[in-house]
Amino acid sequence: MESLPTRIVTMLGAIGALAACGAGGEQPGDVPAFDGIAESEIITALGNEPFWNAKIDGDTLVYSTPENIDGTTITISRFAGNGGLGLSGTFSGEALLLAITPGECSDTMSDRTYPFTATLTIGDDQRNGCAYTDQQPFTGEDMP
C-alpha cells in the first residue's frame, strides 16, 4: 500500500499531465466577441405571452406592448459578448437588458422562423422571444 505523500505526488503528477493536454493555445480571454450583427443593422425583437416588441436602431430602443402601441424610446448601450449581443438601458426606472443570441427561433404563433433568440429582462421580469434584423430577416409569412 502506498503512503499518503506518495499518493498525493502521484495525483499531482496526473493532474499536471492532464492540464498539459488541455485546449491548445486558447486562453479564457481568447474567445472573439460576437460580431454576427453589425452596428448599422436595425434589430427587431419580439415575443408573445405577453406580447412585446423592441426595435433597435443605433443607440435607441423603442419598446412597445399592446397597451403602449407607439412605444417608449430609451437610450441603450450595446456590448458584444462571447455568444451574442447585449443591449442595456433604463425603462420606467428599471434596468432593461436585452440579450440576442444566434439560433433558429419560432414565436409559436406564426409560421415564421427567426435567426436569433431574444431574452428581455426589465427589472425582475423576464420575457423570451425571437429577433431579426433588416439584413438578416425572418423566413415565412409577412404580417397581414
QUIBELHU-V345790 format. One record per residue. N is the residue number from 1. RES is the residue in one letter. SS is DSSP state (@ for helix, = for strand, . for the rest). PSI is psi in radians with two decimals (999 if undefined). NEAR is the number of other C-alpha atoms within 10 Angstrom. Layout:
n=(N:N)
res=(RES:RES)
ss=(SS:SS)
psi=(PSI:PSI)
near=(NEAR:NEAR)
//
This chain:
n=(1:2:3:4:5:6:7:8:9:10:11:12:13:14:15:16:17:18:19:20:21:22:23:24:25:26:27:28:29:30:31:32:33:34:35:36:37:38:39:40:41:42:43:44:45:46:47:48:49:50:51:52:53:54:55:56:57:58:59:60:61:62:63:64:65:66:67:68:69:70:71:72:73:74:75:76:77:78:79:80:81:82:83:84:85:86:87:88:89:90:91:92:93:94:95:96:97:98:99:100:101:102:103:104:105:106:107:108:109:110:111:112:113:114:115:116:117:118:119:120:121:122:123:124:125:126:127:128:129:130:131:132:133:134:135:136:137:138:139:140:141:142:143:144)
res=(M:E:S:L:P:T:R:I:V:T:M:L:G:A:I:G:A:L:A:A:C:G:A:G:G:E:Q:P:G:D:V:P:A:F:D:G:I:A:E:S:E:I:I:T:A:L:G:N:E:P:F:W:N:A:K:I:D:G:D:T:L:V:Y:S:T:P:E:N:I:D:G:T:T:I:T:I:S:R:F:A:G:N:G:G:L:G:L:S:G:T:F:S:G:E:A:L:L:L:A:I:T:P:G:E:C:S:D:T:M:S:D:R:T:Y:P:F:T:A:T:L:T:I:G:D:D:Q:R:N:G:C:A:Y:T:D:Q:Q:P:F:T:G:E:D:M:P)
ss=(.:.:.:@:@:@:@:@:@:@:@:@:@:@:@:@:@:@:@:@:.:.:.:.:.:.:.:@:@:@:.:.:.:.:.:.:.:.:.:.:.:.:=:=:=:=:=:.:.:.:.:=:=:=:=:=:=:.:.:=:=:=:=:=:=:.:.:=:=:=:=:=:=:=:=:=:=:=:=:=:.:.:.:=:=:=:=:=:=:=:=:.:.:=:=:=:=:=:=:=:=:=:=:=:=:.:.:.:.:.:.:.:=:=:=:=:=:=:=:=:=:=:.:.:=:=:=:=:=:=:=:=:=:.:.:.:.:.:=:.:.:.:.:.)
psi=(2.35:2.61:2.82:-0.80:-0.64:-0.72:-0.75:-0.79:-0.74:-0.78:-0.74:-0.67:-0.73:-0.72:-0.72:-0.72:-0.73:-0.71:-0.63:-0.40:0.18:-2.85:1.26:-2.38:0.02:2.31:2.82:-0.59:0.06:-0.06:2.22:2.61:2.61:2.27:0.47:-0.13:2.02:2.65:-0.44:-0.20:2.45:2.17:2.40:2.18:2.48:2.72:2.96:2.91:1.12:2.78:2.38:2.81:2.43:2.18:2.16:2.18:1.87:-2.18:0.43:2.36:2.27:2.01:2.17:2.72:2.98:-0.50:-0.30:1.26:-0.74:-0.41:2.96:2.28:2.27:2.69:2.39:2.80:2.52:2.38:2.41:2.13:-2.96:-0.52:0.15:-2.91:2.38:2.47:2.39:2.60:-2.87:2.27:2.08:0.74:0.02:2.61:2.30:2.19:2.29:2.08:2.23:2.14:2.56:2.48:2.42:2.38:2.48:2.41:0.06:-0.02:-0.04:3.06:0.62:2.62:2.27:2.65:-0.17:2.68:2.69:2.39:2.01:2.23:2.17:1.96:-2.16:0.00:2.15:2.36:2.47:2.63:-2.75:2.95:2.76:2.98:3.02:-0.31:-0.29:1.38:2.96:2.88:2.60:-2.92:2.48:2.89:2.51:999)
near=(4:7:7:9:9:10:12:12:11:12:12:12:12:12:12:11:11:10:10:10:9:9:8:7:7:9:8:6:8:9:11:10:14:17:13:13:19:11:12:11:15:16:22:19:25:23:23:15:8:9:13:21:22:22:20:21:15:15:14:17:23:17:20:18:17:11:9:10:11:11:17:14:15:17:15:22:13:15:13:17:16:13:16:19:20:20:20:21:19:14:17:10:9:13:13:20:20:22:22:26:22:19:13:13:18:18:17:11:8:11:11:14:20:22:19:23:23:25:19:24:17:18:14:8:9:12:17:19:23:26:31:26:20:11:12:16:15:20:12:11:10:9:5:3)
//
